[in-house]
Amino acid sequence: MGLGMRYRLRVNPIACSGHGMCAELLPEIIEIDPWGFPILASPGVPPGLMDHAKRAVDACPTLALLMEEITDRAF
């Protein structure tokens, strides 16, 4: 992940089972709704939280939490 690159988180609601690991590892961005599913306070990942975001993505048991590069390409 190079300098100047921006990343965002995304939750696949179909894959998510509501384990809550992501919110435990990244409470600055992810909250849990009343049913135990994640809500992103903001999809953008600040540079200072990048390591924590990677850990949360890697820890998701159902691979429902994804991090993707933000591109400004026009189609």
Residue pairs with C-beta under 8 A, 6 or more apart in sequence:
1 7
1 50
1 69
5 69
5 70
6 44
6 45
6 69
6 70
7 44
7 45
7 50
7 53
7 67
7 68
7 69
7 70
8 43
8 44
8 45
8 67
8 68
8 70
9 29
9 30
9 40
9 43
9 45
9 53
9 57
9 65
9 66
9 67
10 43
10 65
10 66
10 67
10 68
11 22
11 37
11 38
11 40
11 64
11 65
11 66
12 63
12 64
12 65
12 66
13 37
13 64
14 64
15 62
15 63
15 64
16 37
16 38
16 62
16 64
16 65
17 61
17 62
17 64
18 32
18 35
18 36
18 37
18 38
19 60
19 61
19 62
20 32
20 36
20 38
21 56
21 59
21 60
21 61
22 30
22 38
22 56
22 57
22 59
22 60
22 65
23 30
23 31
23 32
23 38
25 52
25 55
25 56
25 59
26 49
26 52
26 53
26 55
26 56
28 41
28 49
28 52
29 40
29 41
29 42
29 45
29 49
29 53
30 38
30 39
30 40
30 41
30 56
31 38
31 39
31 41
32 38
32 39
33 39
38 65
44 70
45 53
45 67
53 67
54 67
56 65
57 65
57 66
57 67
